[in-house]
Amino acid sequence: MDSDPSEPPQLQEYRQREAHFSGEINRLETTSRRYSNLRLAIFLIGIASVVLIPKSGVFWILSSAAFLLFLAVAFVAAAVRHQTVEDRLHESREMARRNGEGAARVARDWKHLPNRLVPAELAFKSLAVDLDMFGRASLFQLVCTANTWEGRNSLAQALVDGIDPHSLEGRQAAIQELAPKLEFRQLLECATVPLRDFAGPSDALFTPLQVDSTRLRQRLRRWFCVASPLGVISLVALNLAGLVPTWPCGMLIVLNFVASLWWGRKIRKDLKSAISADQAVGHFIHAFRRVAAESLSSPDLVILQGLSKEALNKMRRLESLVSLSRLPSLPIPGFGLCLNLLLLWNLHLAMAFEKWWKENGENFSRWLRSVGNLEAICSFASLLHDNPKWCFPHFATDDRIVAEGLGHPMIPETMRIDNEVSVGPRGRILMVTGSNMSGKTTLLRAIGINVLLAKAGGPVCSESLELPWVQVVTSMRATDSVTDGVSLFMAELASIKAVIAAAQRATHEGAGLVLYLLDEVLLGTNIDERQVITRRLIQNLLHQRAIGAMSTHDLSLLHYAELASSCDKIHFRETFVTSNGKLEMTFDYRIRAGEAESRNAVALLRHIDLESL
């Protein structure tokens, strides 16, 4: 497959891998069809042999039995091999999809990226809405490769709230180690992809396995469940040897029937529902097996690998119990009844499930979270792999954010314009001006999103970024609500109140630092009142433990005596050119010092053919 040399190397890599696995799919599909035909042929030969081979004579009978036995062995061997091919085919299909999604991430092709579910309490936070953190064409959609609820929740929490600052170094080391391990990350993703659409904690998938054996908890009943099957087996053996009559064995079987019926009614329902958890057990065991087999060295990954090995050993036993719970349901007439009459099968399984949960229940959620934490790290590792020019930030005690080559993560590298940006120190505000569509809001979001990526321990879309540990608060996308009776102005005031409250809280506590990002505030009121309130807002923030940036079209704000000396002024500019007799606008999205010197609202009217207004 020829690649375009102008494409990013990572995009070429994903497309080459997708083509490779597509070829594997074609080859394995052909092999699978051959095994299907082979199994059908063996079956038909078996039927024909039963019909055509003579039934008289010892020689023919023995020959027929031997031949049928050979066909049965051949059929089983073909079935086992066919299943292996089908498993590889399924994995190749998933790997092809993973690489297709990887190419879509590099190209920022949002329509071909899955929009994974996140907890609603995070998705609808004002910060998340203002900075496009969740939903279509969002930061989460770009970063997340996690499939389990634990992985999605861990990643979402890290992006919104950050991680423990003391864990940053370990998280970054883990991300750097996993970034080149593309095959491992994709195989882990394949193992958990069936869990992608589950909207709650994965513990709920295993609830059917928590069989209630309350009626069996009395010691006498437990002794009976153990002694009775041994007694039945012993009496049957003695009866066959002619040492005891039949009736003691029959009485014990009747007693087993009564006990199974009396104690096991609810247990039977629980065991039938336990079968539904079989796939979830298999998916997590597959994930634990992948992690346990990988060579990992960074401390955070070694800890997660240790939990995976522990979980793998324990959950194999759980998988065996689920498999054993299927036996009474086999399509063999009377088989399940015999198991319960002779061995009290369901009662023993109930006690085995209860024992497993008693021994491992406290650790179970911890094992599932370990998979989620690893998925979150893998998500950031994929982000670093796909964007090798991005860097890890440096956290300092200074109250300034200084970035070189800062860009918006959701814009493709081939289209993104990066800028040098400085926000702070305390007592100063970065005022961003410029005409419509020039890039003011995009810059504010780029600052906020990269700070959140930094606090989550991930790489940032910048050549270098130095920043303090800050709490990000925003007022950028307030909306009115007819149903709640909230006007645009009241919604904006509520948003601004949250910004001020965060800054005042940091000041009152004498610790922490707030980063505020304000985009064209108070558009829901008249210009005179907007100017008064905005000036008061800025003055208040300048005296708090806060640094920040604000975009505005109101250039008069930059000239008030109480504000002018505290403003760092930057602006964006547009260029007008005439093409085929028509005025066209272009934007270079480059930051320039000072305030904006042009406006383009009227030009935009002409641009969309509304110059008649």
Secondary structure, DSSP 8 states (H G I E B T S, - for coil): ----TTS-HHHHHHHHHHHHHHHHHHHHHHHHHHHHHHHHHHHHHHHHHHHHS--SSHHHHHHHHHHHHHHHHHHHHHHHHHHHHHHHHHHHHHHHHHHHHHHHHHHT-GGGS------HHHHTSHHHHHTT-SSTTSHHHHH----SHHHHHHHHHHHHH---GGGHHHHHHHHHHHTT-HHHHHHHHHHHGGGTT--S-GGGGGGGGS---GGG-SHHHHHHHHHHHHHHHHHHHHHHTTSS-SHHHHHHHHHHHHHHHHH-HHHHHHHHHHGGGHHHHHHHHHHHHHHHHS---SHHHHHHHHHHHHHHHHHHHHHHHHHHTTGGGSSSTTHHHHHHHHH-HHHHHHHHHHHHHHHHHHHHHHHHHHHHHHHHHHHHHHHHHH-TT-B--EE-SSS-EEEEEE--TTS-TTT---EEEEE--TT-EEEEEE-TTSSHHHHHHHHHHHHHHHHTT--BSSSEEEE---EEEEES----BTTTTB-HHHHHHHHHHHHHHHHHHHHHHT---EEEEEES--TTS-HHHHHHHHHHHHHHHHTSSEEEEEE-S-GGGGG-HHHHTTEEEEEE-EEEEEETTEEEEEE----EES------HHHHHHHTT-TT-
